[in-house]
Amino acid sequence: MVVGVGIDIIKIAKIKNSIKKWGDSFLNRVFNPEEVDHILEGKMYYQRLAARFAAKEAVIKVISKEEPLALRDVIILNRKNGAPYCKLKKNLSVNIFLSISHIEDYAVACAVAEKKV
């Protein structure tokens, strides 16, 4: 049973500017090491981080009625085939399904929470 849907969109420049201004302290405050370790700096670096940020926000929106979450409580990773998935640091009774996309200027994510049976 679906218990919620969350969506978020962000300008990639906002993430890029935050990283340039605060560097590792921003990355460490928002992301878990396993989220950023495999993202190599390059053409898509900021787009991928912005997409993960949007996914975290979408997950927080969908779960916030049940349990307050911080950005670092939500871990956004990719399966071997590239599909995104979400791990939660808190043991909640929901499965999260994600869709993430990014283009030159924006990243967007949608999260659907389904009650575990």
Backbone as XML, in Angstrom:
<?xml version="1.0"?>
<chain id="A" units="angstrom">
  <residue number="1" name="MET">
    <atom name="N" x="0.837" y="-1.174" z="0.000"/>
    <atom name="CA" x="0.000" y="0.000" z="0.000"/>
    <atom name="C" x="0.891" y="1.249" z="0.000"/>
  </residue>
  <residue number="2" name="VAL">
    <atom name="N" x="0.628" y="2.142" z="-0.941"/>
    <atom name="CA" x="1.385" y="3.395" z="-1.024"/>
    <atom name="C" x="0.948" y="4.307" z="0.121"/>
  </residue>
  <residue number="3" name="VAL">
    <atom name="N" x="1.931" y="4.839" z="0.845"/>
    <atom name="CA" x="1.621" y="5.719" z="1.971"/>
    <atom name="C" x="2.035" y="7.170" z="1.720"/>
  </residue>
  <residue number="4" name="GLY">
    <atom name="N" x="2.737" y="7.418" z="0.622"/>
    <atom name="CA" x="3.102" y="8.796" z="0.330"/>
    <atom name="C" x="3.951" y="8.945" z="-0.909"/>
  </residue>
  <residue number="5" name="VAL">
    <atom name="N" x="3.947" y="10.165" z="-1.444"/>
    <atom name="CA" x="4.755" y="10.526" z="-2.607"/>
    <atom name="C" x="5.426" y="11.856" z="-2.299"/>
  </residue>
  <residue number="6" name="GLY">
    <atom name="N" x="6.706" y="11.956" z="-2.615"/>
    <atom name="CA" x="7.440" y="13.205" z="-2.430"/>
    <atom name="C" x="8.205" y="13.542" z="-3.691"/>
  </residue>
  <residue number="7" name="ILE">
    <atom name="N" x="8.344" y="14.813" z="-3.976"/>
    <atom name="CA" x="9.078" y="15.246" z="-5.165"/>
    <atom name="C" x="9.918" y="16.468" z="-4.797"/>
  </residue>
  <residue number="8" name="ASP">
    <atom name="N" x="11.057" y="16.612" z="-5.453"/>
    <atom name="CA" x="11.897" y="17.784" z="-5.224"/>
    <atom name="C" x="12.646" y="18.123" z="-6.503"/>
  </residue>
  <residue number="9" name="ILE">
    <atom name="N" x="12.861" y="19.402" z="-6.703"/>
    <atom name="CA" x="13.654" y="19.890" z="-7.836"/>
    <atom name="C" x="14.648" y="20.912" z="-7.286"/>
  </residue>
  <residue number="10" name="ILE">
    <atom name="N" x="15.839" y="20.925" z="-7.858"/>
    <atom name="CA" x="16.866" y="21.855" z="-7.388"/>
    <atom name="C" x="17.692" y="22.341" z="-8.570"/>
  </residue>
  <residue number="11" name="LYS">
    <atom name="N" x="18.106" y="23.588" z="-8.495"/>
    <atom name="CA" x="19.042" y="24.125" z="-9.489"/>
    <atom name="C" x="20.420" y="23.565" z="-9.171"/>
  </residue>
  <residue number="12" name="ILE">
    <atom name="N" x="21.066" y="23.035" z="-10.160"/>
    <atom name="CA" x="22.386" y="22.441" z="-9.971"/>
    <atom name="C" x="23.383" y="23.493" z="-9.484"/>
  </residue>
  <residue number="13" name="ALA">
    <atom name="N" x="23.221" y="24.726" z="-9.918"/>
    <atom name="CA" x="24.123" y="25.801" z="-9.485"/>
    <atom name="C" x="24.092" y="25.997" z="-7.972"/>
  </residue>
  <residue number="14" name="LYS">
    <atom name="N" x="22.956" y="25.728" z="-7.340"/>
    <atom name="CA" x="22.861" y="25.873" z="-5.884"/>
    <atom name="C" x="23.798" y="24.886" z="-5.176"/>
  </residue>
  <residue number="15" name="ILE">
    <atom name="N" x="23.835" y="23.652" z="-5.642"/>
    <atom name="CA" x="24.733" y="22.646" z="-5.064"/>
    <atom name="C" x="26.179" y="22.992" z="-5.402"/>
  </residue>
  <residue number="16" name="LYS">
    <atom name="N" x="26.420" y="23.364" z="-6.646"/>
    <atom name="CA" x="27.775" y="23.718" z="-7.078"/>
    <atom name="C" x="28.326" y="24.873" z="-6.245"/>
  </residue>
  <residue number="17" name="ASN">
    <atom name="N" x="27.530" y="25.910" z="-6.040"/>
    <atom name="CA" x="27.965" y="27.061" z="-5.257"/>
    <atom name="C" x="28.215" y="26.688" z="-3.797"/>
  </residue>
  <residue number="18" name="SER">
    <atom name="N" x="27.367" y="25.831" z="-3.237"/>
    <atom name="CA" x="27.555" y="25.387" z="-1.851"/>
    <atom name="C" x="28.851" y="24.608" z="-1.695"/>
  </residue>
  <residue number="19" name="ILE">
    <atom name="N" x="29.155" y="23.746" z="-2.656"/>
    <atom name="CA" x="30.391" y="22.956" z="-2.598"/>
    <atom name="C" x="31.597" y="23.876" z="-2.755"/>
  </residue>
  <residue number="20" name="LYS">
    <atom name="N" x="31.517" y="24.826" z="-3.681"/>
    <atom name="CA" x="32.645" y="25.744" z="-3.874"/>
    <atom name="C" x="32.852" y="26.636" z="-2.649"/>
  </residue>
  <residue number="21" name="LYS">
    <atom name="N" x="31.762" y="27.019" z="-1.979"/>
    <atom name="CA" x="31.862" y="27.909" z="-0.821"/>
    <atom name="C" x="32.325" y="27.161" z="0.435"/>
  </residue>
  <residue number="22" name="TRP">
    <atom name="N" x="31.738" y="25.989" z="0.702"/>
    <atom name="CA" x="32.016" y="25.280" z="1.962"/>
    <atom name="C" x="32.792" y="23.980" z="1.786"/>
  </residue>
  <residue number="23" name="GLY">
    <atom name="N" x="32.991" y="23.532" z="0.561"/>
    <atom name="CA" x="33.812" y="22.353" z="0.286"/>
    <atom name="C" x="33.366" y="21.094" z="1.009"/>
  </residue>
  <residue number="24" name="ASP">
    <atom name="N" x="34.355" y="20.425" z="1.601"/>
    <atom name="CA" x="34.090" y="19.144" z="2.259"/>
    <atom name="C" x="33.133" y="19.265" z="3.438"/>
  </residue>
  <residue number="25" name="SER">
    <atom name="N" x="33.107" y="20.406" z="4.102"/>
    <atom name="CA" x="32.189" y="20.530" z="5.238"/>
    <atom name="C" x="30.732" y="20.454" z="4.768"/>
  </residue>
  <residue number="26" name="PHE">
    <atom name="N" x="30.438" y="21.011" z="3.601"/>
    <atom name="CA" x="29.092" y="20.874" z="3.037"/>
    <atom name="C" x="28.829" y="19.417" z="2.655"/>
  </residue>
  <residue number="27" name="LEU">
    <atom name="N" x="29.764" y="18.819" z="1.936"/>
    <atom name="CA" x="29.585" y="17.429" z="1.506"/>
    <atom name="C" x="29.386" y="16.502" z="2.702"/>
  </residue>
  <residue number="28" name="ASN">
    <atom name="N" x="30.166" y="16.692" z="3.752"/>
    <atom name="CA" x="30.068" y="15.834" z="4.927"/>
    <atom name="C" x="28.801" y="16.076" z="5.737"/>
  </residue>
  <residue number="29" name="ARG">
    <atom name="N" x="28.262" y="17.265" z="5.668"/>
    <atom name="CA" x="27.034" y="17.585" z="6.397"/>
    <atom name="C" x="25.804" y="17.011" z="5.682"/>
  </residue>
  <residue number="30" name="VAL">
    <atom name="N" x="25.870" y="16.878" z="4.370"/>
    <atom name="CA" x="24.706" y="16.471" z="3.577"/>
    <atom name="C" x="24.763" y="15.000" z="3.149"/>
  </residue>
  <residue number="31" name="PHE">
    <atom name="N" x="25.952" y="14.534" z="2.770"/>
    <atom name="CA" x="26.084" y="13.211" z="2.170"/>
    <atom name="C" x="26.871" y="12.254" z="3.064"/>
  </residue>
  <residue number="32" name="ASN">
    <atom name="N" x="26.608" y="10.983" z="2.894"/>
    <atom name="CA" x="27.392" y="9.930" z="3.523"/>
    <atom name="C" x="28.534" y="9.571" z="2.580"/>
  </residue>
  <residue number="33" name="PRO">
    <atom name="N" x="29.676" y="9.122" z="3.121"/>
    <atom name="CA" x="30.827" y="8.826" z="2.252"/>
    <atom name="C" x="30.497" y="7.875" z="1.103"/>
  </residue>
  <residue number="34" name="GLU">
    <atom name="N" x="29.684" y="6.866" z="1.357"/>
    <atom name="CA" x="29.388" y="5.902" z="0.290"/>
    <atom name="C" x="28.601" y="6.523" z="-0.859"/>
  </residue>
  <residue number="35" name="GLU">
    <atom name="N" x="27.962" y="7.666" z="-0.617"/>
    <atom name="CA" x="27.215" y="8.344" z="-1.679"/>
    <atom name="C" x="28.125" y="9.106" z="-2.630"/>
  </residue>
  <residue number="36" name="VAL">
    <atom name="N" x="29.217" y="9.641" z="-2.122"/>
    <atom name="CA" x="30.066" y="10.512" z="-2.944"/>
    <atom name="C" x="31.385" y="9.873" z="-3.360"/>
  </residue>
  <residue number="37" name="ASP">
    <atom name="N" x="31.795" y="8.804" z="-2.685"/>
    <atom name="CA" x="33.096" y="8.199" z="-2.971"/>
    <atom name="C" x="33.251" y="7.756" z="-4.420"/>
  </residue>
  <residue number="38" name="HIS">
    <atom name="N" x="32.196" y="7.244" z="-5.025"/>
    <atom name="CA" x="32.311" y="6.726" z="-6.391"/>
    <atom name="C" x="31.967" y="7.764" z="-7.465"/>
  </residue>
  <residue number="39" name="ILE">
    <atom name="N" x="31.558" y="8.963" z="-7.052"/>
    <atom name="CA" x="31.261" y="10.018" z="-8.028"/>
    <atom name="C" x="32.539" y="10.797" z="-8.284"/>
  </residue>
  <residue number="40" name="LEU">
    <atom name="N" x="33.103" y="10.591" z="-9.441"/>
    <atom name="CA" x="34.350" y="11.264" z="-9.794"/>
    <atom name="C" x="34.054" y="12.667" z="-10.306"/>
  </residue>
  <residue number="41" name="GLU">
    <atom name="N" x="34.905" y="13.594" z="-9.900"/>
    <atom name="CA" x="34.721" y="14.953" z="-10.395"/>
    <atom name="C" x="34.862" y="14.951" z="-11.907"/>
  </residue>
  <residue number="42" name="GLY">
    <atom name="N" x="34.014" y="15.692" z="-12.540"/>
    <atom name="CA" x="34.017" y="15.748" z="-13.987"/>
    <atom name="C" x="32.757" y="16.416" z="-14.474"/>
  </residue>
  <residue number="43" name="LYS">
    <atom name="N" x="32.427" y="16.154" z="-15.706"/>
    <atom name="CA" x="31.320" y="16.830" z="-16.357"/>
    <atom name="C" x="29.994" y="16.679" z="-15.601"/>
  </residue>
  <residue number="44" name="MET">
    <atom name="N" x="29.723" y="15.514" z="-15.046"/>
    <atom name="CA" x="28.434" y="15.254" z="-14.414"/>
    <atom name="C" x="28.481" y="15.307" z="-12.890"/>
  </residue>
  <residue number="45" name="TYR">
    <atom name="N" x="29.586" y="15.709" z="-12.307"/>
    <atom name="CA" x="29.772" y="15.679" z="-10.854"/>
    <atom name="C" x="28.674" y="16.436" z="-10.114"/>
  </residue>
  <residue number="46" name="TYR">
    <atom name="N" x="28.458" y="17.682" z="-10.445"/>
    <atom name="CA" x="27.482" y="18.495" z="-9.740"/>
    <atom name="C" x="26.053" y="18.046" z="-10.036"/>
  </residue>
  <residue number="47" name="GLN">
    <atom name="N" x="25.796" y="17.591" z="-11.263"/>
    <atom name="CA" x="24.466" y="17.086" z="-11.599"/>
    <atom name="C" x="24.121" y="15.862" z="-10.741"/>
  </residue>
  <residue number="48" name="ARG">
    <atom name="N" x="25.080" y="14.957" z="-10.597"/>
    <atom name="CA" x="24.827" y="13.740" z="-9.808"/>
    <atom name="C" x="24.625" y="14.058" z="-8.330"/>
  </residue>
  <residue number="49" name="LEU">
    <atom name="N" x="25.411" y="14.969" z="-7.798"/>
    <atom name="CA" x="25.229" y="15.343" z="-6.389"/>
    <atom name="C" x="23.898" y="16.073" z="-6.191"/>
  </residue>
  <residue number="50" name="ALA">
    <atom name="N" x="23.542" y="16.947" z="-7.114"/>
    <atom name="CA" x="22.259" y="17.647" z="-7.018"/>
    <atom name="C" x="21.099" y="16.662" z="-7.105"/>
  </residue>
  <residue number="51" name="ALA">
    <atom name="N" x="21.216" y="15.660" z="-7.964"/>
    <atom name="CA" x="20.158" y="14.647" z="-8.083"/>
    <atom name="C" x="20.010" y="13.866" z="-6.776"/>
  </residue>
  <residue number="52" name="ARG">
    <atom name="N" x="21.126" y="13.534" z="-6.137"/>
    <atom name="CA" x="21.058" y="12.840" z="-4.846"/>
    <atom name="C" x="20.447" y="13.739" z="-3.775"/>
  </residue>
  <residue number="53" name="PHE">
    <atom name="N" x="20.801" y="15.015" z="-3.808"/>
    <atom name="CA" x="20.222" y="15.963" z="-2.857"/>
    <atom name="C" x="18.704" y="16.037" z="-3.045"/>
  </residue>
  <residue number="54" name="ALA">
    <atom name="N" x="18.257" y="16.162" z="-4.294"/>
    <atom name="CA" x="16.819" y="16.209" z="-4.576"/>
    <atom name="C" x="16.141" y="14.920" z="-4.118"/>
  </residue>
  <residue number="55" name="ALA">
    <atom name="N" x="16.797" y="13.780" z="-4.312"/>
    <atom name="CA" x="16.229" y="12.500" z="-3.877"/>
    <atom name="C" x="16.093" y="12.457" z="-2.358"/>
  </residue>
  <residue number="56" name="LYS">
    <atom name="N" x="17.104" y="12.937" z="-1.648"/>
    <atom name="CA" x="17.033" y="12.984" z="-0.186"/>
    <atom name="C" x="15.846" y="13.831" z="0.258"/>
  </residue>
  <residue number="57" name="GLU">
    <atom name="N" x="15.693" y="15.004" z="-0.353"/>
    <atom name="CA" x="14.586" y="15.887" z="-0.004"/>
    <atom name="C" x="13.236" y="15.230" z="-0.308"/>
  </residue>
  <residue number="58" name="ALA">
    <atom name="N" x="13.128" y="14.542" z="-1.443"/>
    <atom name="CA" x="11.877" y="13.861" z="-1.795"/>
    <atom name="C" x="11.557" y="12.764" z="-0.779"/>
  </residue>
  <residue number="59" name="VAL">
    <atom name="N" x="12.569" y="12.015" z="-0.362"/>
    <atom name="CA" x="12.362" y="10.962" z="0.633"/>
    <atom name="C" x="11.945" y="11.566" z="1.967"/>
  </residue>
  <residue number="60" name="ILE">
    <atom name="N" x="12.605" y="12.633" z="2.374"/>
    <atom name="CA" x="12.250" y="13.284" z="3.637"/>
    <atom name="C" x="10.796" y="13.766" z="3.593"/>
  </residue>
  <residue number="61" name="LYS">
    <atom name="N" x="10.374" y="14.309" z="2.473"/>
    <atom name="CA" x="8.992" y="14.775" z="2.342"/>
    <atom name="C" x="8.000" y="13.628" z="2.466"/>
  </residue>
  <residue number="62" name="VAL">
    <atom name="N" x="8.333" y="12.488" z="1.898"/>
    <atom name="CA" x="7.401" y="11.364" z="1.911"/>
    <atom name="C" x="7.363" y="10.667" z="3.280"/>
  </residue>
  <residue number="63" name="ILE">
    <atom name="N" x="8.432" y="10.760" z="4.040"/>
    <atom name="CA" x="8.522" y="10.071" z="5.328"/>
    <atom name="C" x="8.221" y="10.996" z="6.503"/>
  </residue>
  <residue number="64" name="SER">
    <atom name="N" x="8.320" y="12.294" z="6.327"/>
    <atom name="CA" x="8.298" y="13.231" z="7.453"/>
    <atom name="C" x="7.056" y="13.123" z="8.333"/>
  </residue>
  <residue number="65" name="LYS">
    <atom name="N" x="5.960" y="12.644" z="7.791"/>
    <atom name="CA" x="4.760" y="12.472" z="8.615"/>
    <atom name="C" x="4.955" y="11.349" z="9.628"/>
  </residue>
  <residue number="66" name="GLU">
    <atom name="N" x="5.735" y="10.362" z="9.237"/>
    <atom name="CA" x="5.966" y="9.191" z="10.085"/>
    <atom name="C" x="7.111" y="9.410" z="11.070"/>
  </residue>
  <residue number="67" name="GLU">
    <atom name="N" x="8.203" y="9.938" z="10.559"/>
    <atom name="CA" x="9.445" y="10.010" z="11.341"/>
    <atom name="C" x="10.301" y="11.149" z="10.825"/>
  </residue>
  <residue number="68" name="PRO">
    <atom name="N" x="10.774" y="12.025" z="11.706"/>
    <atom name="CA" x="11.679" y="13.076" z="11.229"/>
    <atom name="C" x="13.015" y="12.482" z="10.781"/>
  </residue>
  <residue number="69" name="LEU">
    <atom name="N" x="13.499" y="12.934" z="9.636"/>
    <atom name="CA" x="14.764" y="12.455" z="9.089"/>
    <atom name="C" x="15.667" y="13.636" z="8.771"/>
  </residue>
  <residue number="70" name="ALA">
    <atom name="N" x="16.962" y="13.439" z="8.949"/>
    <atom name="CA" x="17.970" y="14.404" z="8.513"/>
    <atom name="C" x="18.499" y="13.962" z="7.153"/>
  </residue>
  <residue number="71" name="LEU">
    <atom name="N" x="19.157" y="14.868" z="6.450"/>
    <atom name="CA" x="19.694" y="14.524" z="5.131"/>
    <atom name="C" x="20.616" y="13.305" z="5.188"/>
  </residue>
  <residue number="72" name="ARG">
    <atom name="N" x="21.443" y="13.217" z="6.221"/>
    <atom name="CA" x="22.383" y="12.085" z="6.316"/>
    <atom name="C" x="21.709" y="10.785" z="6.756"/>
  </residue>
  <residue number="73" name="ASP">
    <atom name="N" x="20.440" y="10.841" z="7.169"/>
    <atom name="CA" x="19.692" y="9.615" z="7.484"/>
    <atom name="C" x="19.252" y="8.894" z="6.221"/>
  </residue>
  <residue number="74" name="VAL">
    <atom name="N" x="19.294" y="9.604" z="5.101"/>
    <atom name="CA" x="18.855" y="9.078" z="3.809"/>
    <atom name="C" x="20.093" y="8.894" z="2.940"/>
  </residue>
  <residue number="75" name="ILE">
    <atom name="N" x="20.300" y="7.677" z="2.459"/>
    <atom name="CA" x="21.464" y="7.358" z="1.636"/>
    <atom name="C" x="20.973" y="6.975" z="0.244"/>
  </residue>
  <residue number="76" name="ILE">
    <atom name="N" x="21.432" y="7.703" z="-0.760"/>
    <atom name="CA" x="21.027" y="7.462" z="-2.143"/>
    <atom name="C" x="22.195" y="6.830" z="-2.889"/>
  </residue>
  <residue number="77" name="LEU">
    <atom name="N" x="21.965" y="5.634" z="-3.407"/>
    <atom name="CA" x="22.991" y="4.884" z="-4.131"/>
    <atom name="C" x="22.432" y="4.420" z="-5.468"/>
  </residue>
  <residue number="78" name="ASN">
    <atom name="N" x="23.282" y="3.792" z="-6.258"/>
    <atom name="CA" x="22.855" y="3.233" z="-7.542"/>
    <atom name="C" x="23.153" y="1.740" z="-7.588"/>
  </residue>
  <residue number="79" name="ARG">
    <atom name="N" x="22.228" y="1.009" z="-8.172"/>
    <atom name="CA" x="22.455" y="-0.416" z="-8.430"/>
    <atom name="C" x="23.446" y="-0.541" z="-9.585"/>
  </residue>
  <residue number="80" name="LYS">
    <atom name="N" x="23.910" y="-1.748" z="-9.828"/>
    <atom name="CA" x="24.882" y="-1.963" z="-10.908"/>
    <atom name="C" x="24.341" y="-1.517" z="-12.261"/>
  </residue>
  <residue number="81" name="ASN">
    <atom name="N" x="23.021" y="-1.605" z="-12.450"/>
    <atom name="CA" x="22.419" y="-1.188" z="-13.724"/>
    <atom name="C" x="22.164" y="0.325" z="-13.783"/>
  </residue>
  <residue number="82" name="GLY">
    <atom name="N" x="22.545" y="1.056" z="-12.722"/>
    <atom name="CA" x="22.401" y="2.503" z="-12.691"/>
    <atom name="C" x="21.140" y="2.998" z="-11.995"/>
  </residue>
  <residue number="83" name="ALA">
    <atom name="N" x="20.197" y="2.119" z="-11.734"/>
    <atom name="CA" x="18.946" y="2.527" z="-11.088"/>
    <atom name="C" x="19.213" y="3.005" z="-9.660"/>
  </residue>
  <residue number="84" name="PRO">
    <atom name="N" x="18.618" y="4.125" z="-9.273"/>
    <atom name="CA" x="18.830" y="4.627" z="-7.910"/>
    <atom name="C" x="18.028" y="3.825" z="-6.889"/>
  </residue>
  <residue number="85" name="TYR">
    <atom name="N" x="18.559" y="3.767" z="-5.685"/>
    <atom name="CA" x="17.801" y="3.194" z="-4.579"/>
    <atom name="C" x="18.163" y="3.920" z="-3.298"/>
  </residue>
  <residue number="86" name="CYS">
    <atom name="N" x="17.336" y="3.729" z="-2.295"/>
    <atom name="CA" x="17.458" y="4.460" z="-1.042"/>
    <atom name="C" x="17.673" y="3.494" z="0.115"/>
  </residue>
  <residue number="87" name="LYS">
    <atom name="N" x="18.643" y="3.826" z="0.950"/>
    <atom name="CA" x="18.831" y="3.140" z="2.230"/>
    <atom name="C" x="18.543" y="4.169" z="3.315"/>
  </residue>
  <residue number="88" name="LEU">
    <atom name="N" x="17.890" y="3.732" z="4.374"/>
    <atom name="CA" x="17.607" y="4.613" z="5.497"/>
    <atom name="C" x="18.406" y="4.161" z="6.701"/>
  </residue>
  <residue number="89" name="LYS">
    <atom name="N" x="18.966" y="5.121" z="7.441"/>
    <atom name="CA" x="19.701" y="4.783" z="8.649"/>
    <atom name="C" x="18.759" y="4.323" z="9.755"/>
  </residue>
  <residue number="90" name="LYS">
    <atom name="N" x="17.524" y="4.783" z="9.700"/>
    <atom name="CA" x="16.523" y="4.374" z="10.683"/>
    <atom name="C" x="15.735" y="3.202" z="10.111"/>
  </residue>
  <residue number="91" name="ASN">
    <atom name="N" x="15.370" y="2.284" z="10.966"/>
    <atom name="CA" x="14.590" y="1.119" z="10.540"/>
    <atom name="C" x="13.114" y="1.497" z="10.523"/>
  </residue>
  <residue number="92" name="LEU">
    <atom name="N" x="12.599" y="1.819" z="9.352"/>
    <atom name="CA" x="11.205" y="2.205" z="9.203"/>
    <atom name="C" x="10.461" y="1.127" z="8.435"/>
  </residue>
  <residue number="93" name="SER">
    <atom name="N" x="9.164" y="1.083" z="8.595"/>
    <atom name="CA" x="8.367" y="0.029" z="7.966"/>
    <atom name="C" x="7.870" y="0.440" z="6.576"/>
  </residue>
  <residue number="94" name="VAL">
    <atom name="N" x="8.788" y="1.004" z="5.756"/>
    <atom name="CA" x="8.432" y="1.396" z="4.396"/>
    <atom name="C" x="9.536" y="0.994" z="3.418"/>
  </residue>
  <residue number="95" name="ASN">
    <atom name="N" x="9.121" y="0.733" z="2.210"/>
    <atom name="CA" x="10.043" y="0.589" z="1.082"/>
    <atom name="C" x="9.961" y="1.890" z="0.302"/>
  </residue>
  <residue number="96" name="ILE">
    <atom name="N" x="11.114" y="2.364" z="-0.173"/>
    <atom name="CA" x="11.163" y="3.610" z="-0.935"/>
    <atom name="C" x="11.528" y="3.291" z="-2.383"/>
  </residue>
  <residue number="97" name="PHE">
    <atom name="N" x="10.763" y="3.844" z="-3.303"/>
    <atom name="CA" x="11.043" y="3.722" z="-4.723"/>
    <atom name="C" x="11.399" y="5.111" z="-5.239"/>
  </residue>
  <residue number="98" name="LEU">
    <atom name="N" x="12.461" y="5.197" z="-6.043"/>
    <atom name="CA" x="12.975" y="6.490" z="-6.500"/>
    <atom name="C" x="13.026" y="6.586" z="-8.018"/>
  </residue>
  <residue number="99" name="SER">
    <atom name="N" x="12.833" y="7.795" z="-8.483"/>
    <atom name="CA" x="13.134" y="8.147" z="-9.862"/>
    <atom name="C" x="13.896" y="9.460" z="-9.803"/>
  </residue>
  <residue number="100" name="ILE">
    <atom name="N" x="15.037" y="9.506" z="-10.480"/>
    <atom name="CA" x="15.911" y="10.674" z="-10.461"/>
    <atom name="C" x="16.260" y="11.054" z="-11.896"/>
  </residue>
  <residue number="101" name="SER">
    <atom name="N" x="16.332" y="12.355" z="-12.146"/>
    <atom name="CA" x="16.756" y="12.816" z="-13.463"/>
    <atom name="C" x="17.459" y="14.162" z="-13.314"/>
  </residue>
  <residue number="102" name="HIS">
    <atom name="N" x="18.351" y="14.447" z="-14.247"/>
    <atom name="CA" x="18.998" y="15.758" z="-14.249"/>
    <atom name="C" x="19.334" y="16.157" z="-15.668"/>
  </residue>
  <residue number="103" name="ILE">
    <atom name="N" x="19.321" y="17.473" z="-15.866"/>
    <atom name="CA" x="19.747" y="18.064" z="-17.134"/>
    <atom name="C" x="20.748" y="19.158" z="-16.783"/>
  </residue>
  <residue number="104" name="GLU">
    <atom name="N" x="21.099" y="19.959" z="-17.730"/>
    <atom name="CA" x="22.135" y="20.965" z="-17.531"/>
    <atom name="C" x="21.947" y="21.815" z="-16.274"/>
  </residue>
  <residue number="105" name="ASP">
    <atom name="N" x="20.747" y="22.324" z="-16.048"/>
    <atom name="CA" x="20.532" y="23.290" z="-14.970"/>
    <atom name="C" x="19.756" y="22.772" z="-13.762"/>
  </residue>
  <residue number="106" name="TYR">
    <atom name="N" x="19.040" y="21.665" z="-13.902"/>
    <atom name="CA" x="18.160" y="21.192" z="-12.842"/>
    <atom name="C" x="18.306" y="19.694" z="-12.600"/>
  </residue>
  <residue number="107" name="ALA">
    <atom name="N" x="18.016" y="19.321" z="-11.350"/>
    <atom name="CA" x="17.899" y="17.910" z="-10.984"/>
    <atom name="C" x="16.552" y="17.748" z="-10.295"/>
  </residue>
  <residue number="108" name="VAL">
    <atom name="N" x="15.918" y="16.617" z="-10.530"/>
    <atom name="CA" x="14.603" y="16.352" z="-9.959"/>
    <atom name="C" x="14.559" y="14.906" z="-9.474"/>
  </residue>
  <residue number="109" name="ALA">
    <atom name="N" x="13.768" y="14.685" z="-8.438"/>
    <atom name="CA" x="13.611" y="13.325" z="-7.920"/>
    <atom name="C" x="12.189" y="13.146" z="-7.401"/>
  </residue>
  <residue number="110" name="CYS">
    <atom name="N" x="11.709" y="11.937" z="-7.535"/>
    <atom name="CA" x="10.403" y="11.565" z="-7.014"/>
    <atom name="C" x="10.591" y="10.316" z="-6.152"/>
  </residue>
  <residue number="111" name="ALA">
    <atom name="N" x="9.993" y="10.314" z="-4.979"/>
    <atom name="CA" x="10.059" y="9.168" z="-4.075"/>
    <atom name="C" x="8.645" y="8.709" z="-3.745"/>
  </residue>
  <residue number="112" name="VAL">
    <atom name="N" x="8.464" y="7.403" z="-3.761"/>
    <atom name="CA" x="7.191" y="6.790" z="-3.370"/>
    <atom name="C" x="7.481" y="5.855" z="-2.220"/>
  </residue>
  <residue number="113" name="ALA">
    <atom name="N" x="6.699" y="5.991" z="-1.146"/>
    <atom name="CA" x="6.857" y="5.114" z="0.013"/>
    <atom name="C" x="5.720" y="4.106" z="0.029"/>
  </residue>
  <residue number="114" name="GLU">
    <atom name="N" x="6.086" y="2.846" z="0.223"/>
    <atom name="CA" x="5.130" y="1.760" z="0.295"/>
    <atom name="C" x="5.293" y="1.077" z="1.640"/>
  </residue>
  <residue number="115" name="LYS">
    <atom name="N" x="4.192" y="0.842" z="2.325"/>
    <atom name="CA" x="4.249" y="0.180" z="3.618"/>
    <atom name="C" x="4.722" y="-1.260" z="3.424"/>
  </residue>
  <residue number="116" name="LYS">
    <atom name="N" x="5.704" y="-1.671" z="4.253"/>
    <atom name="CA" x="6.182" y="-3.050" z="4.190"/>
    <atom name="C" x="5.090" y="-3.981" z="4.716"/>
  </residue>
  <residue number="117" name="VAL">
    <atom name="N" x="4.986" y="-5.101" z="4.085"/>
    <atom name="CA" x="3.975" y="-6.072" z="4.497"/>
    <atom name="C" x="4.537" y="-7.065" z="5.474"/>
  </residue>
</chain>
